[in-house]
Amino acid sequence: MAAASNRTYRFTFGPWNISTGADPFGPPVRTEVAYADKIRQYKKLGFDGVQFHDDDVVPADLSPAETERGVAKIKKMLDDEGLFCEFLAPRLWEHPNTIDGGYTSNNPADRKYAIDRSKRTIDIARGLGCRDIVLWLAREGTYIREAKDPIASAQRILDAVNELLAYDSHIRILGEMKPNEPMDQAYLPTPGHFLALCYRAADPARVGVLIESAHSILAGLDPSDDMAYVLWHKKLWSVHLNDQNGLKYDQDKTFGSVDLRRAFNTVWVLERAGYDGCIGLDVKAMRTTKAEDQTKHLANSKAVFLRLVDVVRSLDAARVEQHRAGRDYEGLEMYILEKLMGK
């Protein structure tokens, strides 16, 4: 493990983070940015890699030959820009066949569609030189408890993970858990739930976790504690950093913009553990943001992270331990607050 002071971080985000500002209550407020122009923004903003959904790369209904050509085109685009693909995620929450869930649907044909599309996602990842497949189980849950058998649903998720592991012996599966939205009640709602499933998988060494700040907050948990626990298991393979203003819908606000101390603790945990995965962002520009400013939320999130890295590295470890040993938590709290205030 590299010393914290010598370690550098790699930063990624997905093209969906440069958006038109549409929401469930209103239409777009900015014009769509061309895909190639989004990719060209990465290096300008100081980012190293790209997160993709399968249909961010190629449409979901292309033939195998068309898919292969489309993937090759995107691979060349990434190579030309000096970027890498961090992960691929099958978008299983928008298709008509996944209205009742993908892996946990009561309809066998819908479950087959979800598995087949996930395997195609692996094919796309292979073409992009990427081994990590992220599963956000968006519709794997219920609106009413009685709609599905919860025990059978847990087994179906495990069966899906095992089938994907068997499809390609090189890939890793990362579960990205969220307690609600779009479903009222999600199966495996927290990182800890998916972590337990990891150890039931056919190849536990290839199943891990992606933690998103906002998802932990929505579950009433602290992201740094979630990350610390999964790091203890050596299963934290990616993160989505953002912020959240209360237990509302998933807001994906700029990292550190709501609770700077919570963000500080997230960075402190990652630094102390020697986390070597990507620092992924999943953040939205404010709806009122003008087109010329629509990447500021990305640049700002990265800047906050790096500033907090400096703060963490400036901590006097002996002083922290002295406060702990003396049970002087008031003194420790003030020490941290002074650091965050630049003193």
C-alpha positions as CSV (number, residue, x, y, z in Angstrom):
1,M,0.0,0.0,0.0
2,A,1.4,3.4,-1.0
3,A,1.9,6.0,1.6
4,A,-1.0,8.4,1.7
5,S,1.1,11.4,0.9
6,N,2.5,9.7,-2.3
7,R,-0.8,8.4,-3.6
8,T,-2.7,10.1,-6.4
9,Y,-6.4,9.5,-7.3
10,R,-8.0,8.8,-10.6
11,F,-11.3,10.6,-11.3
12,T,-14.2,9.5,-13.4
13,F,-17.8,10.4,-14.2
14,G,-20.5,9.3,-16.6
15,P,-21.8,11.3,-19.6
16,W,-25.2,11.5,-18.0
17,N,-23.7,14.0,-15.5
18,I,-23.7,16.6,-18.3
19,S,-27.4,16.9,-18.8
20,T,-30.2,19.1,-20.1
21,G,-31.7,19.7,-16.6
22,A,-35.0,18.0,-17.2
23,D,-36.7,16.6,-14.1
24,P,-40.1,14.9,-13.4
25,F,-41.7,18.3,-13.0
26,G,-40.3,20.2,-16.0
27,P,-38.7,20.0,-19.4
28,P,-35.1,20.5,-20.4
29,V,-33.6,23.9,-19.7
30,R,-30.3,23.4,-21.6
31,T,-29.6,22.0,-25.0
32,E,-28.2,18.5,-25.2
33,V,-24.4,18.4,-25.6
34,A,-23.2,16.2,-28.4
35,Y,-21.7,12.9,-27.1
36,A,-18.3,13.5,-28.6
37,D,-18.2,16.9,-27.0
38,K,-18.9,15.4,-23.6
39,I,-16.0,13.0,-24.0
40,R,-13.7,15.8,-25.0
41,Q,-14.6,17.6,-21.7
42,Y,-13.1,14.9,-19.6
43,K,-9.4,15.8,-19.9
44,K,-10.2,19.5,-19.9
45,L,-11.8,19.0,-16.5
46,G,-8.9,16.9,-15.2
47,F,-10.7,13.5,-15.3
48,D,-9.1,10.2,-16.3
49,G,-11.9,7.8,-17.1
50,V,-15.5,7.3,-18.1
51,Q,-18.4,5.4,-16.5
52,F,-20.9,4.0,-19.0
53,H,-24.3,2.4,-19.1
54,D,-24.5,-0.1,-21.9
55,D,-26.7,2.1,-24.1
56,D,-24.3,5.1,-23.5
57,V,-22.0,3.1,-25.7
58,V,-24.3,1.6,-28.3
59,P,-28.1,1.4,-28.5
60,A,-29.6,-1.7,-26.8
61,D,-31.3,-3.1,-29.9
62,L,-28.3,-3.3,-32.3
63,S,-27.3,-6.6,-33.9
64,P,-24.0,-8.2,-32.6
65,A,-22.1,-7.0,-35.7
66,E,-23.4,-3.5,-35.3
67,T,-22.7,-3.6,-31.6
68,E,-19.1,-4.6,-32.3
69,R,-18.6,-1.8,-34.7
70,G,-20.2,0.7,-32.4
71,V,-18.0,-0.4,-29.5
72,A,-14.9,-0.1,-31.6
73,K,-15.8,3.4,-32.5
74,I,-16.2,4.4,-28.8
75,K,-13.0,2.6,-27.9
76,K,-11.1,4.7,-30.5
77,M,-12.7,7.8,-29.2
78,L,-11.5,7.0,-25.6
79,D,-8.0,6.1,-26.8
80,D,-7.7,9.3,-28.8
81,E,-8.6,11.3,-25.7
82,G,-6.3,9.3,-23.4
83,L,-9.3,8.0,-21.3
84,F,-10.2,4.6,-20.0
85,C,-13.5,2.9,-19.2
86,E,-14.0,2.5,-15.5
87,F,-17.1,0.3,-15.6
88,L,-20.2,-0.7,-17.6
89,A,-23.7,-0.9,-16.1
90,P,-26.7,-2.5,-17.8
91,R,-29.6,0.0,-17.8
92,L,-32.3,-2.3,-16.7
93,W,-34.8,0.2,-15.3
94,E,-36.2,1.9,-18.4
95,H,-37.1,-0.9,-20.8
96,P,-40.7,-2.2,-20.9
97,N,-39.4,-5.7,-20.1
98,T,-38.1,-4.4,-16.7
99,I,-41.2,-2.5,-15.5
100,D,-41.7,-5.1,-12.8
101,G,-37.9,-5.5,-12.2
102,G,-35.3,-7.4,-14.2
103,Y,-33.7,-10.2,-12.2
104,T,-36.7,-10.4,-9.8
105,S,-39.6,-10.0,-12.2
106,N,-42.4,-12.4,-11.7
107,N,-42.3,-13.0,-15.5
108,P,-39.6,-15.6,-16.6
109,A,-39.3,-13.9,-20.0
110,D,-38.5,-10.6,-18.4
111,R,-35.9,-12.2,-16.2
112,K,-34.3,-13.7,-19.3
113,Y,-34.3,-10.3,-21.0
114,A,-32.4,-8.8,-18.0
115,I,-29.8,-11.6,-18.0
116,D,-29.3,-11.4,-21.7
117,R,-28.9,-7.7,-21.7
118,S,-26.4,-8.0,-18.8
119,K,-24.4,-10.5,-20.8
120,R,-24.4,-8.1,-23.7
121,T,-23.1,-5.4,-21.4
122,I,-20.2,-7.7,-20.5
123,D,-19.5,-8.1,-24.3
124,I,-19.4,-4.3,-24.6
125,A,-17.1,-4.0,-21.6
126,R,-14.8,-6.6,-23.1
127,G,-14.6,-4.5,-26.2
128,L,-13.7,-1.4,-24.2
129,G,-11.0,-3.2,-22.2
130,C,-13.0,-3.0,-19.0
131,R,-13.6,-5.7,-16.4
132,D,-16.0,-4.1,-13.9
133,I,-19.7,-4.5,-14.3
134,V,-21.9,-2.4,-11.9
135,L,-25.4,-3.5,-11.0
136,W,-27.7,-0.8,-9.8
137,L,-30.8,-2.9,-8.8
138,A,-33.1,0.0,-9.5
139,R,-36.4,-1.9,-9.9
140,E,-35.4,-5.0,-7.9
141,G,-38.0,-4.4,-5.2
142,T,-41.7,-3.7,-4.7
143,Y,-44.3,-1.0,-4.3
144,I,-46.3,-3.3,-2.0
145,R,-44.7,-6.1,0.0
146,E,-47.0,-8.8,-1.3
147,A,-46.1,-8.3,-4.9
148,K,-43.1,-10.6,-4.9
149,D,-41.7,-13.5,-2.9
150,P,-38.8,-11.8,-1.0
151,I,-36.9,-15.0,-0.4
152,A,-37.1,-16.1,-4.0
153,S,-36.1,-12.6,-5.1
154,A,-32.9,-12.7,-3.1
155,Q,-32.1,-16.0,-4.7
156,R,-32.9,-14.7,-8.2
157,I,-30.4,-11.8,-7.7
158,L,-27.8,-14.3,-6.6
159,D,-28.6,-16.5,-9.6
160,A,-28.2,-13.6,-11.9
161,V,-24.8,-12.6,-10.4
162,N,-23.6,-16.2,-10.7
163,E,-24.7,-16.5,-14.3
164,L,-22.8,-13.4,-15.2
165,L,-19.7,-14.6,-13.4
166,A,-19.9,-17.8,-15.4
167,Y,-20.4,-16.0,-18.6
168,D,-16.9,-14.3,-18.4
169,S,-14.3,-15.5,-16.0
170,H,-12.4,-12.2,-16.1
171,I,-15.2,-9.7,-15.0
172,R,-15.9,-8.4,-11.5
173,I,-19.5,-7.6,-10.3
174,L,-20.0,-4.5,-8.2
175,G,-23.3,-3.9,-6.5
176,E,-24.5,-0.3,-6.1
177,M,-27.2,-0.4,-3.5
178,K,-30.0,2.2,-2.8
179,P,-32.8,1.8,-0.3
180,N,-35.6,3.3,-2.4
181,E,-36.4,5.3,-5.6
182,P,-37.7,4.3,-8.0
183,M,-39.1,1.4,-5.9
184,D,-40.8,2.0,-2.5
185,Q,-38.8,-0.9,-1.0
186,A,-35.6,-2.1,-2.7
187,Y,-34.2,-5.6,-2.2
188,L,-30.7,-5.5,-0.8
189,P,-31.1,-1.9,0.2
190,T,-27.6,-1.1,1.6
191,P,-24.0,-2.0,0.9
192,G,-24.0,-4.4,3.8
193,H,-26.9,-6.4,2.3
194,F,-25.0,-6.8,-1.0
195,L,-21.8,-7.6,0.9
196,A,-23.5,-10.6,2.5
197,L,-24.6,-11.8,-1.0
198,C,-20.9,-11.5,-2.2
199,Y,-19.9,-14.3,0.1
200,R,-22.7,-16.6,-1.3
201,A,-21.6,-16.0,-4.9
202,A,-20.0,-18.7,-6.9
203,D,-16.7,-16.7,-6.9
204,P,-16.7,-14.3,-4.0
205,A,-13.3,-12.9,-5.0
206,R,-15.0,-11.3,-8.1
207,V,-18.0,-9.7,-6.4
208,G,-17.7,-6.4,-4.5
209,V,-19.4,-3.1,-3.9
210,L,-19.7,0.5,-5.3
211,I,-20.9,2.9,-2.6
212,E,-22.7,6.1,-3.5
213,S,-22.8,8.9,-0.9
214,A,-26.4,9.9,-1.5
215,H,-27.6,6.3,-1.3
216,S,-26.1,5.8,2.1
217,I,-27.6,9.1,3.3
218,L,-31.0,8.0,2.0
219,A,-30.8,4.9,4.1
220,G,-30.1,7.0,7.2
221,L,-26.4,5.9,7.2
222,D,-23.1,7.8,7.0
223,P,-21.2,7.2,3.8
224,S,-17.9,7.1,5.6
225,D,-19.1,4.3,7.9
226,D,-20.5,2.3,5.0
227,M,-17.2,2.7,3.1
228,A,-15.1,1.9,6.1
229,Y,-17.0,-1.4,6.7
230,V,-16.7,-2.5,3.1
231,L,-13.0,-1.4,3.0
232,W,-12.5,-3.7,6.0
233,H,-13.8,-6.5,3.8
234,K,-11.5,-5.4,1.0
235,K,-14.6,-5.1,-1.2
236,L,-14.8,-1.4,-1.9
237,W,-13.9,-1.2,-5.6
238,S,-15.5,2.1,-6.7
239,V,-17.4,5.1,-5.2
240,H,-19.9,7.6,-6.4
241,L,-19.3,10.8,-4.4
242,N,-22.0,13.4,-4.2
243,D,-24.1,15.0,-1.5
244,Q,-27.7,15.0,-0.3
245,N,-30.0,17.5,1.4
246,G,-32.0,15.3,3.7
247,L,-33.9,12.1,3.2
248,K,-35.5,13.1,0.0
249,Y,-35.2,11.8,-3.5
250,D,-31.7,11.2,-4.9
251,Q,-30.4,14.7,-5.4
252,D,-26.8,14.0,-6.6
253,K,-25.6,17.4,-5.4
254,T,-21.9,18.6,-5.6
255,F,-19.7,16.6,-3.3
256,G,-19.4,18.4,0.1
257,S,-21.9,21.1,-0.8
258,V,-24.4,20.2,1.9
259,D,-22.3,18.7,4.7
260,L,-18.6,19.5,4.4
261,R,-17.7,17.6,7.6
262,R,-19.5,14.4,6.3
263,A,-17.5,14.8,3.1
264,F,-14.3,15.3,5.1
265,N,-14.9,12.0,7.0
266,T,-15.5,10.2,3.6
267,V,-12.1,11.4,2.4
268,W,-10.4,10.6,5.7
269,V,-11.7,7.0,5.5
270,L,-10.5,6.6,1.9
271,E,-7.1,8.1,2.7
272,R,-6.5,6.1,5.8
273,A,-7.5,2.8,4.1
274,G,-5.2,3.4,1.1
275,Y,-8.2,3.2,-1.2
276,D,-6.9,2.7,-4.7
277,G,-10.1,2.6,-6.8
278,C,-11.4,5.5,-8.9
279,I,-13.0,8.5,-7.4
280,G,-16.2,8.4,-9.3
281,L,-18.7,11.3,-9.3
282,D,-22.4,11.1,-9.8
283,V,-23.5,14.7,-9.6
284,K,-26.2,16.9,-11.3
285,A,-25.9,20.5,-12.2
286,M,-28.6,22.7,-10.6
287,R,-31.6,23.1,-12.9
288,T,-31.0,26.8,-13.1
289,T,-27.4,26.4,-14.3
290,K,-26.7,28.1,-17.6
291,A,-25.3,26.1,-20.5
292,E,-21.8,27.7,-20.3
293,D,-21.6,26.6,-16.6
294,Q,-22.9,23.1,-16.9
295,T,-19.7,21.3,-16.0
296,K,-18.9,23.4,-12.9
297,H,-20.5,20.9,-10.6
298,L,-18.0,18.3,-11.8
299,A,-15.0,20.6,-11.5
300,N,-16.2,21.8,-8.1
301,S,-16.7,18.3,-6.8
302,K,-13.2,17.3,-7.8
303,A,-11.8,20.5,-6.2
304,V,-13.6,19.9,-2.9
305,F,-12.3,16.3,-2.8
306,L,-8.7,17.3,-3.4
307,R,-8.9,20.2,-0.9
308,L,-10.2,17.7,1.7
309,V,-7.3,15.4,0.8
310,D,-5.0,18.2,1.8
311,V,-6.9,18.8,5.0
312,V,-6.7,15.1,5.9
313,R,-3.0,14.9,5.2
314,S,-2.4,17.9,7.4
315,L,-3.9,16.2,10.5
316,D,-1.5,15.6,13.3
317,A,-2.1,11.9,14.0
318,A,-0.4,12.0,17.4
319,R,-2.8,14.9,18.4
320,V,-5.8,12.9,17.2
321,E,-4.7,9.9,19.3
322,Q,-4.0,12.1,22.3
323,H,-7.6,13.5,22.1
324,R,-9.0,9.9,21.8
325,A,-6.9,8.5,24.6
326,G,-8.0,11.3,26.9
327,R,-11.6,10.9,25.8
328,D,-11.5,14.6,24.9
329,Y,-14.0,14.4,22.1
330,E,-14.9,18.1,22.5
331,G,-11.2,19.0,21.9
332,L,-11.0,16.6,18.9
333,E,-14.2,18.1,17.4
334,M,-12.8,21.6,17.7
335,Y,-9.5,20.5,16.1
336,I,-11.4,19.1,13.1
337,L,-13.6,22.1,12.8
338,E,-10.6,24.4,12.9
339,K,-8.9,22.4,10.2
340,L,-12.1,22.7,8.1
341,M,-12.1,26.4,8.7
342,G,-8.5,26.7,7.5
343,K,-6.9,27.4,10.9
